[in-house]
Amino acid sequence: MEMLLSAVLGEAINRSIDFFIGKCSKPQAQDVEDGLRRVLLRAQVIIDEAMGRQITNQAMLLQLDMLRGAMHRGYYVLDTFRCQSQGDGDEGAKDQVLTQPSSSLCKVNPRKSFGYPNRRNTQIILDQLQQELDSLSSMMLDVNEVVMFLPSYPRLYRQPYSMHLLLGNCMFARQMEAELVLKFLLYPQPQGPEELEVLPVVGPGKVGKSTLVAHVCKDERVRDCFSEILWLRDHDFTCDELGSRELCELKLQNHFKSSSKGKRLLAVVDLVGDDLTEDAWNRFYFASKQLLPRGSKIIVISRSDKVARYGTTRALTLKDLPLEAFWYFFKTLVFGGVDPEMHPGHVQVAMEIARMLNGGIHGALMVSSLLKDNFNITFWCKILTFTRRFIQKNVSKFGGHPSDLLSHNRPTQLVRMAIPSEELVVCHQYQCASQEEVPSIGMEDVVFGSFKTHGKFDVLLWRSRLPPYYSYVYTCEIQEIKTTGAKRKRSVENGVPRC
């Protein structure tokens, strides 16, 4: 009996000791959060410093791009953890966020959709927090050499001193892509000087293809390398109505004749349509070889991957921002110089809105401007409810998220916030060059204001503050929502109405 009791007590003591050791060795939430915050600040210092320098080493750019992605993931998980664990936030914000999860409305990686506050979800996020801390800490050790070599690269002639002030006026998370375009423009390609070099830049609509190329074209090194930079649209050289190579050359001469003879030119072809026929491209390419001076180059911008076959080098493909990077972008626009940690309820609502925007840059710019100008939690909750409603409407009626529908130029319905009895139908969209006249009425005035008109009209969605300074215009129509009273149907059994 004594031996049995001794064995039971020994087992109990051993389990207690194991439990105590495990309890003590297990990292506490506050320690993990503080550790991740510190390593994120270190990563941000490195990224901000690298953004202000002309880095040409492709391996360094790849490491910095990986570090930037890890930093965005770390901030996303950290903000998600704070939203889950904070218990004294704004109750109105909680009620709005908890009404319906946005993961059912947009395509979100299940690994990053942590659900809503409970002990199990908080532990899942804490584990993810620890994982991001370990990953980012390891990555920081790997970039020690990058930090050592950074001072050896010259500074940019125009350095963004504050992301909070200039985020809307500079490229976001595209440094590696910009350097790839620079490499194509400044250095000869392997096929030799006789070949007219072509770089295709492809990607979905409104992902920033034209903005990226225009941003690179502003670089002093590019302007010193080419005597002139010509921007062409597909209607500038498509010659289907002319029908001959000679007439196509005459048409292109109108664009090339003003250039200095013998000096290199850069032709940027910004395709408005989704595709370019091979016959039209062959005519343009042949005419360009005859007219452009030796050493000139061409960049082709298109939504279609088929354009990649026209390139003399590997196509540069731009993709939508990942959810974590999009949240970093949206949060910086919304809060600006305001500390988000001082407004946990606002962060909850903003994070849910960002998830529902599905990576749409134009939507982020419009909504963030609206939220920033009305820094009130009640108003933010109204915007959240409004956004959720019109996304549900498009998913149920057209089978897709509004940003996906708009990117494919398909009809989209927007609910008017100020006048719920009306809806705004986007029939068509196009973009205007900087010198073209644009509508005076803005999209926010129509969606969130009491603007009234009849028939179809054009509305300005957004005017870019980056070259080539395109203005994006929607052709819309306001329609009244038809409310028909449902007639009560009386069921019939065996031919006899049942009350």
N, C-alpha and C positions, 0 to 999 in steps of 0.2 A: 504493500500500500504506500509506504514511504517512497519506494522507488518510482512508483507511478506518479505520485504527487510531485516528486522532484523533476521527473521528466516533463510533466505538464507545465510546471513553473518555468523550467528552463526554456521550453519552446515559446512560452508567452513572453519571457524576457528578451529572447532573441528576436522575436517579431517586433517587439516594442522598439528595440535598438535599431532594427532595419528601417522601421517606419520613421523614427526620429532622424536617422541619417539621411533618408530620402527627402524628408521634409526640409531639412537644413540645406541639403545640396541642391534642391530644386530652385531655380531662379525665380525671384519674386517679380511681379508684374512691373512695379515701379522701377526696379533695377534694369530690367530689359528695356523699358521705355526710355529711361534716361540714357542708357548705352546706345540705343539706336539713334536717339536725337543727336548725341555728340558725334557719332560717326557720319551721320547725314550732313552735319554742318561742315565737317572736314571735306566730304565729297563735293559739297556745293562750292567751297572755296576753290578747289582744283578745277571744277568745270567752268566756273566764272572766269578764272584766270586763263584757261585754255581758250575760251571763246574770244578773248581779246588778242589772240596771237595768230599769226599766219603759219599754221602747222602743215607741213607738206608730207611728213612721214606717214604712210598709209597704216602701218602697224600701230603707231601712236594714236591715230584717229580711230582705229577700230577699238583699242583699249578704252579710249575716252568715251566712245559711243556706248560700249558695254557698261561703263561706270555710270553714265547718264541714265541708262535704262534701269540699272539697279537702284540709283537714287530715286527715280520716280516711283518704283515699286515700294521702296522703303517708306517714302512719304505717304503713299496711298494706304499701306497697311497700318502705319502709325495713326493716320487720321481715322481710319475705320475702327481701330481699337479704342480710340478716344470716344468716338461716337457710341460704341457699344458699352463702354464701361462707365461713362459719365451718367450719374444718376440724378443730378439736380439741374438738368437742362430745361429748356422751355417746354412746358407741357403741350402747348399748342403745336410746336414744331414736331414733337414726338407723335402726337395724334395724326398729323398730316403724313409723316414719313411712314408710320406703321399702317396706314390705311390699306395700302396695296404695294407689294414689292415690285420694283421696276424690272427685276430680272425676267418677269413674264412678258415684258413689253419690248425689250431689246436684247440683242445677242450679247450676253455677258458670260465670261468664263466662269463656270460653277466654282472653280477654286477660289475665285475672288468675290463671289457673292456669298457673304457670310451670314445672310439672313438678318434676324433682328434679336435684340438683347435677350439672352438667357445664359445660364452658367455654362452650358455646353458650347455655345457659339463663342463666348468670351474666351474659353480655354483654347478653342480652335484658332482664334485670332492671336492669342498669346503665343501658341506654338509657331504660327506663321511669323510673328514678330521676332521670335528667337531665331528662326530660320533666316529671315532677311538680315538680322544683325550679324549672324555668322558669315553669311555670304558676302555682305558688304565689307565686313572687317577683313576677310580674306582677300577681297578684290583691292582694298586699299593698300595691302602689302605688295600686291602685284604691280601697282602703278608708281612705286617709289622711283623707278628709273624715269618714268614719264615726268614726274615732278622735278627731278634733277635736270632734265633736258629742256623743260619749258622756257627758262630764261634765255636760252640760246636762239629762240625764234623771235623775229621782229614783231612788234605790236601792230595791230591794225590801225590804218589811218583814221578810222572812226570807231572808237571803242564804246560799246554800251556800258555806261557806268552803273546803271541801276536797272535791273530787270523789272522792278516794280514800276518804274517810271516809263520805260521804253519798250515793254514787252509787245505792245500793239504796233510798234514801229520797226521791229527787227524780226528776222527769221527765228523760229523756235525749233530746236532739236533737229536742225538740218545741216550741221557743220560738216559732217562727213560727206553728205551728198554734194554740198557746195564745193568741197575740195576736189571731188571726183570730176565735176564739171570744169573746174579751174585746170586740173591736170590735162584734160582733153584739149582745152583751148590754148594753153601755154606751151605744150610740148608736142613734137611730131609723133605720129602713131607708126607702128611697125611696117605698115604697107608701103611706105615711101612717099616722097613729096609729090609725085605725079598724080596720086589719087586725091580726089576731093573728099575730105574726111567728113563723116556724118555721125552725129551722136543723137540717138533717139532718147527722149525723156517721156516715159509713159506712166500712167497711173489713173485712178478713178477721178471723177469730176470734183473740182474744188478742193483738191488735196494740196495744192500749192506748187504745181509744176511751173507755170508761167512766172510766179513770184520768185521761185528759186533761181530760175535762169536770169531774170531781170536783176535780182540781187547780186548774182555773180558778175553780170555785165557792168555793174557800177564799180567794180574793183579797178583800181588804178592800173594794175598790171595788165588787165584785159584791154583797157582803153589805150594803153601804150602799145599793145601788140597788134591791134586792128585799127585801121584808119577810120572805119565807120561800122556801126552796128545797125543792121536793117531788120525791122520786124515786119513779117509778112503773114497774111492770112491765106487760107486755101483758095479763096476767091481771087487772090492776086495772081495766081499762076495756073489755075485749072482752066484748060483750054478746050473743053468738050464742044463748046459752041463755035470755036474757031476751026478745030479739026486738023491743024497742021503744026508741025514742029517749028517752021519758020515764023508763023504768026505768034506762036507761044514765046519765041525768043524776042520778038518785037515788044510783046507785052511786058516781059521781064526787064527789058532795057529801060523802061520808064522808072524802074526802081534802082537800077544799077548805074545809070548814066551819070548821076551826080557825083559818083565816087572818083577819087583821084586815081589816075591810071597807074597800074603797077603796084599799088599798095593793097595790102590784104584786107579783106572784108569778112565780117561775120554776119551770116544770114540766119535769123531765128524764125522758123516757120511754125506758127501757132495755129494748129488745125482746130477749127470750130466743130466740125463733124466728128463722128466716131471712127471714120475710116477714110483712107485715101486709096484710090484705085492705082494699080500698078502702072497702067498706061499713063495716067496723069503724073505720077512720080517720075517715070522714065523721061517724059518730056521736060519736066522741070529740072531734073538732074543733068540731062544732056545740055540743056541751055545754060545752066549754071556753070558747067565745066568750060563752056565756050566764052562766057562773059565775065566770070569772076577771076580776079588776078590769082596768080600762083600763091599757095599758102593760105588761101581763104578756107573757111570752114562753115559747116551748116549744123544747126541744132533743130531737130524736129520734135515738137511737143504735141502729144496726142493722148486721148483716153484709150485708144485701141492698142492691144499688144501686137497686132499685125504689123504696125509701123516698125517694129524692131527689126524686121527683115531688110529694111532699107539702110540700116546703119553699117558703117565700116568698122565700128567698134561695138562692144557689148552695151546693150541698152541700160539706161539708169531707170529703175522702177521705184516710184514713190508709193508708199502705202499710208493708209490712215494711221493716225497716232494710236498707240495702245491705250487702253483705258486708264492706266496709271499716269502716263504722260499727259493725256487729255485732262485728267483731274488736276494735275499740277498747273497746267496752262490755264484752266478755267478758274481755279482757286486764286491764282495770282491776279487775274483780270478782275475778279469780283471783289476781293478784299483789298488789293492795292497795298497801301501803307498801314492798313488796320491789322492788328494782331489777331489771327483767327482763334487762337487759344482763349482769348477773352470773350468770344462769342460762340460757345459750343452749339447752341441751338441753330445759329445761322449755318454753321459748318454741316450739321446734319441735313438741313434742307438743301444747301448748295450741293452736297455730295449726291443726294438723290436726284436732283435736277441734272447734274453732270452725267450720271448713269443713263438717264432717259434720253439725253441728247444724242447718244449713239455716235459720238466722235465728230459731230457736225461742227466745223469751224465757224461757219457763218451764223449758225444758231447760237453758238457759244458767245460770239462777239455781240450779238443783239441782246441776248438775255442777260449777259454779264453787265452790259451798260445799264440796262433797266434796273437790275438788282443793286448796282453800286450807287445809282442816283436815288434809290429809295431803300435806305438801310434800315428797314423795319421788318421784324420777324413776321408780323401779320401779313404784310404785303408779299413777302417771300413765300409764305404758305399758299397764298392765292395763286401765285405764279406756278408753284408746284402742282396744285390741283388742276390749273388750266392746262399745263403741259401734259399731265397724265391723261386728261380727257381727250385732247385732240390727237394724241398718239393712239389711244384706244380706238378712236373713230376711224383713223386711217388703216390700222391693222385689221379691223373688222370689215371695213368696206372695200379696201384695195389690196389687202393681204400683205402689207409691208409697212416698215417704219417710214415716217415722212422724209427723213434724210436720204433713205435709199430710193424712195420714189422720185425725189427731186434730183438726185444725182443722175437718174436715167431719164430725166425730163418727162416724167409721167404726171398726170393730174394728181393734185394733192388738195386736201381740204383742211383749212385752218378755222378753228372756232374763234369768233370775236369775243374778247373778254368783256369789253364795255357794253356790247349789245348781244347777249346770248341768243336772241332770236334770229340772228343772221350768221352766215358762215362765209368764209372767204375761200374761193376756189382758185388755185394757181393753175392757169391753163398753159402757160409757156414761160420760158426764161431765156435770157440772153445776157451778154456782157458788152459793155461799151468801152471804147478807148478813152483816154483821159481828155482828149480834145472834143469828144462828142457831147452833145446835150443830153442830160439825164432828167428824169422826173423830179419834181420838187417835193412830192409827198413821199414820206418814208414808211417802211413796213410797220414800224412800231406805232405810227399814228393810225394805221388802219386796223391792226390787230388789237392794240391796247387802248386806242382812242375812239372817238365818236365820229370819225370821218365818214361822210355820206356822199355817194355818187350813184349813177346808174350805168348799166352796161359794162363793157370791158374797159379797163384802164391800166396804165403802167405805174408801177410803184418801185421805188429804189430800196433794194434790200440792204446793200452795204457798199460803201466806197472805200477801196483799199488805200491805205496810207503808205504802201510799199510799191515800188516799180513792178509792173508797168502801169500802176494806178488804175486798174480796171474798176468799173462800176457795174454791179450786178443788179439786173432789173428783172422783175416778175411782171408778167401780164396776168391780171387777176379779174375776177368778177364777184361781186357781192350778191349772194342769193339768200332769200328768206327761207328759214327752216319750216317746211310744211308740217303742221300738226293736224293730223286727222284723228278725230275721235273714233276709237275702236267700238264697233257695234257688238253688243252682247249676243253671243250665239247660244241658242237653246239646243241642247243635245236631243237627239232623237233615238228612241229605242223601239224597235219593231214597228217603225212608222208612226209612233205616238210621241209627241213632244213631251219632254220631261222638264218640270219646273225646278 
